[in-house]
Amino acid sequence: MDIIENATRLLAAFENKDLQTILAAFAEDGILIDPHYPQVEMRGKAAIERGIKWGLGSLEKPGFKILRHWVNGESATFEVATHHIIRGPIKANFSQIFVVESRNGLITRLQSYPNYGPHGISSLPGKVTALVWRLQGKLK
């Protein structure tokens, strides 16, 4: 299975909450890095399983739409429109990039890059400047 098929199958399995298919996509020493999880960097299938179980448990309905992808051998990048319904229900719609590396048809590393801006104190300069620009009529 090539990297596009494997990643597409992985996202479909996540939407269907199919833990076994998700885990089968990863190599034993696979790494999953995603800032949405309590453990941002999960190394090995046991850590990935713990994280995915938590993620699936917090979602009523996961959703992904691949917008575009780029492939370079056994690596690929996917631009994804994410549309989850979190328990509550809370709708979460955001874009993210997945960078995927594979070996022998299995994912060795998957990292999520959501399009959120900086958080905490590091976001302050941009927010203050945006407010000033709005007051000056530079932003609408």
C-alpha angles and dihedrals in degrees: 000000000000124000094260093053092045095049093044090050090048093054091046090050090051090051089051092045089237102160096180094054090047092052092044089061092063130077115239089254093041122145126215117191116186128149091212092073131079089239103044095194114044116187120193131007095282092058092042091050092050091050096045092048088054092046095048090046092056095050127077092189124003118203137185135173118190107222098181141340139201124204131201110176108293093352129080142174123214128196105210135188104215119204112174130167106216119204108277084050102269121161115224115191118173142132125247141171122229118202110198130190123186143184125198091352095307127107111250096176134011121178128184121214109188117197095241118132124236118303135217122003092345089067094055100087092051093045094048092048091048090052092050091047091049090051089048091050094245092120128043 
